Amino acid sequence: MKLLNNLLKFPILCTLLTISNFSIACNPGQGSGQCGYYDNSGYHNAPIGSYSGNNYKQPTQIINRIIHLPSKFGAIASSQSESIIYPSSNMNSSTAAINEALRGCGRYASDCEIVAQVENGCLALAYGKFDNIHYVSSTGGGSTKDEARKNAINACHKFGGAGCKIIELSCSIPTPP
């Protein structure tokens, strides 16, 4: 009877040892060095973390690339006599941005002038009441719409404007192809 019990325990012990050996043998993180694969050139150790169950996963390679984007330009032209504001944005040069803003404003007024310019950023124009007959306008720039908006409102208040509001907001920011 004792021999029969030992014989029954033996297959269970062998199964446990086999499972244990397989789990250690195929886990390179355990340091056993027994995981790998054969091909035409011989045996190769598997990289750590490359096995998931019985599926071999190719190591992932991360490639960083620097993409140089051309600058983008914007401008705002304004006419005081006609209360005209005309923006240009996402132009390929400062000259093109200025010319486009002046051209657009010039369709409605003859005294247009550039009041703000930006390269790779945003422009905002704020307008507020100064007194009963005068108003103040101010520009603000920034790398985001929120930053440009905040800077324009702050400048409007700084110059004595009350109830300052954004009346123009545009961005000239390069985007990947």
ABEGO torsion letter per residue (X at the ends): XAAAAAAAAAAAAAAAAAAAAAAAAABAAAGAGABEBBBAAEBBBBBBGABBEABBBBBBBBBBBBBBBBBBBBBBBBBAAAGBBBBBBGBABAAAAAAAAAAAAAAABAABBBABBBBGBBBBBBBBBABAABBBBBBBBBABAAAAAAAAAAAAAAAGBBGBBBABBBBBBBBBX
